[in-house]
Amino acid sequence: MTVKEAKDSFARMLETANRGGVVLREGDKDIAAVVSVSDAEMIRNAKALAVIKARNELASNAQAKGLTEEILAEILAERP
């Protein structure tokens, strides 16, 4: 849907977004996506889970290489 179409038919754009999302285009470029609240929450939760997973992997790798909280505290205490 073009930006102009979205402006001209806001209600239709919202209905389309609720059914599965709509990409807004200006010229030949995608500039935005409008999604339902439930889809936005799923995206937000997926991002949060990815961050948690990455954090846990970093912690596991650091621990496997011998980094402990005590060593980390010492390193941080030495910094200006």
Phi and psi restraints in degrees (value plus and minus 20) as a CYANA .aco file:
   2 THR   PHI     -98.4   -58.4
   2 THR   PSI     140.9   180.9
   3 VAL   PHI     -80.0   -40.0
   3 VAL   PSI     -60.4   -20.4
   4 LYS   PHI     -81.3   -41.3
   4 LYS   PSI     -63.8   -23.8
   5 GLU   PHI     -81.6   -41.6
   5 GLU   PSI     -60.5   -20.5
   6 ALA   PHI     -83.7   -43.7
   6 ALA   PSI     -61.6   -21.6
   7 LYS   PHI     -85.3   -45.3
   7 LYS   PSI     -63.1   -23.1
   8 ASP   PHI     -91.8   -51.8
   8 ASP   PSI     -47.0    -7.0
   9 SER   PHI    -157.3  -117.3
   9 SER   PSI      46.1    86.1
  10 PHE   PHI     -77.8   -37.8
  10 PHE   PSI     -63.0   -23.0
  11 ALA   PHI     -81.5   -41.5
  11 ALA   PSI     -62.1   -22.1
  12 ARG   PHI     -85.3   -45.3
  12 ARG   PSI     -58.6   -18.6
  13 MET   PHI     -82.7   -42.7
  13 MET   PSI     -62.8   -22.8
  14 LEU   PHI     -85.3   -45.3
  14 LEU   PSI     -60.5   -20.5
  15 GLU   PHI     -81.7   -41.7
  15 GLU   PSI     -63.3   -23.3
  16 THR   PHI     -84.3   -44.3
  16 THR   PSI     -61.9   -21.9
  17 ALA   PHI     -81.5   -41.5
  17 ALA   PSI     -60.8   -20.8
  18 ASN   PHI     -87.0   -47.0
  18 ASN   PSI     -48.9    -8.9
  19 ARG   PHI    -103.5   -63.5
  19 ARG   PSI     -33.5     6.5
  20 GLY   PHI     142.6   182.6
  20 GLY   PSI     -14.5    25.5
  21 GLY   PHI      79.0   119.0
  21 GLY   PSI     136.4   176.4
  22 VAL   PHI    -161.9  -121.9
  22 VAL   PSI     117.2   157.2
  23 VAL   PHI    -119.4   -79.4
  23 VAL   PSI     109.1   149.1
  24 LEU   PHI    -116.7   -76.7
  24 LEU   PSI     111.3   151.3
  25 ARG   PHI    -137.0   -97.0
  25 ARG   PSI     125.1   165.1
  26 GLU   PHI    -147.9  -107.9
  26 GLU   PSI      93.2   133.2
  27 GLY   PHI      47.5    87.5
  27 GLY   PSI    -145.0  -105.0
  28 ASP   PHI    -125.9   -85.9
  28 ASP   PSI      -0.6    39.4
  29 LYS   PHI    -140.4  -100.4
  29 LYS   PSI     108.8   148.8
  30 ASP   PHI     -92.3   -52.3
  30 ASP   PSI     107.5   147.5
  31 ILE   PHI    -137.6   -97.6
  31 ILE   PSI     -37.9     2.1
  32 ALA   PHI    -182.9  -142.9
  32 ALA   PSI     141.5   181.5
  33 ALA   PHI    -150.3  -110.3
  33 ALA   PSI     117.9   157.9
  34 VAL   PHI    -136.3   -96.3
  34 VAL   PSI     104.0   144.0
  35 VAL   PHI    -148.2  -108.2
  35 VAL   PSI     145.7   185.7
  36 SER   PHI     -89.0   -49.0
  36 SER   PSI     142.9   182.9
  37 VAL   PHI     -81.0   -41.0
  37 VAL   PSI     -61.4   -21.4
  38 SER   PHI     -85.0   -45.0
  38 SER   PSI     -58.5   -18.5
  39 ASP   PHI     -86.4   -46.4
  39 ASP   PSI     -60.2   -20.2
  40 ALA   PHI     -82.3   -42.3
  40 ALA   PSI     -60.2   -20.2
  41 GLU   PHI     -85.1   -45.1
  41 GLU   PSI     -59.9   -19.9
  42 MET   PHI     -82.0   -42.0
  42 MET   PSI     -63.2   -23.2
  43 ILE   PHI     -82.6   -42.6
  43 ILE   PSI     -65.9   -25.9
  44 ARG   PHI     -80.9   -40.9
  44 ARG   PSI     -63.8   -23.8
  45 ASN   PHI     -86.1   -46.1
  45 ASN   PSI     -59.4   -19.4
  46 ALA   PHI     -83.1   -43.1
  46 ALA   PSI     -61.0   -21.0
  47 LYS   PHI     -84.6   -44.6
  47 LYS   PSI     -62.8   -22.8
  48 ALA   PHI     -82.8   -42.8
  48 ALA   PSI     -62.7   -22.7
  49 LEU   PHI     -84.1   -44.1
  49 LEU   PSI     -57.2   -17.2
  50 ALA   PHI     -84.8   -44.8
  50 ALA   PSI     -59.9   -19.9
  51 VAL   PHI     -85.9   -45.9
  51 VAL   PSI     -63.5   -23.5
  52 ILE   PHI     -82.5   -42.5
  52 ILE   PSI     -63.8   -23.8
  53 LYS   PHI     -81.3   -41.3
  53 LYS   PSI     -65.0   -25.0
  54 ALA   PHI     -83.2   -43.2
  54 ALA   PSI     -62.1   -22.1
  55 ARG   PHI     -80.8   -40.8
  55 ARG   PSI     -64.8   -24.8
  56 ASN   PHI     -85.1   -45.1
  56 ASN   PSI     -59.0   -19.0
  57 GLU   PHI     -85.5   -45.5
  57 GLU   PSI     -61.5   -21.5
  58 LEU   PHI     -82.1   -42.1
  58 LEU   PSI     -63.8   -23.8
  59 ALA   PHI     -83.4   -43.4
  59 ALA   PSI     -62.5   -22.5
  60 SER   PHI     -83.7   -43.7
  60 SER   PSI     -64.3   -24.3
  61 ASN   PHI     -83.8   -43.8
  61 ASN   PSI     -62.4   -22.4
  62 ALA   PHI     -83.6   -43.6
  62 ALA   PSI     -63.1   -23.1
  63 GLN   PHI     -85.5   -45.5
  63 GLN   PSI     -60.5   -20.5
  64 ALA   PHI     -83.2   -43.2
  64 ALA   PSI     -47.4    -7.4
  65 LYS   PHI    -112.6   -72.6
  65 LYS   PSI     -14.4    25.6
  66 GLY   PHI      75.5   115.5
  66 GLY   PSI     -14.0    26.0
  67 LEU   PHI     -99.7   -59.7
  67 LEU   PSI     102.8   142.8
  68 THR   PHI    -133.3   -93.3
  68 THR   PSI     151.1   191.1
  69 GLU   PHI     -84.6   -44.6
  69 GLU   PSI     -54.6   -14.6
  70 GLU   PHI     -85.3   -45.3
  70 GLU   PSI     -65.8   -25.8
  71 ILE   PHI     -83.5   -43.5
  71 ILE   PSI     -62.9   -22.9
  72 LEU   PHI     -81.9   -41.9
  72 LEU   PSI     -61.6   -21.6
  73 ALA   PHI     -82.2   -42.2
  73 ALA   PSI     -60.3   -20.3
  74 GLU   PHI     -83.3   -43.3
  74 GLU   PSI     -64.6   -24.6
  75 ILE   PHI     -80.2   -40.2
  75 ILE   PSI     -66.7   -26.7
  76 LEU   PHI     -87.4   -47.4
  76 LEU   PSI     -53.3   -13.3
  77 ALA   PHI     -88.6   -48.6
  77 ALA   PSI     -47.8    -7.8
  78 GLU   PHI     -97.5   -57.5
  78 GLU   PSI     -37.6     2.4
  79 ARG   PHI     -96.2   -56.2
  79 ARG   PSI     124.3   164.3
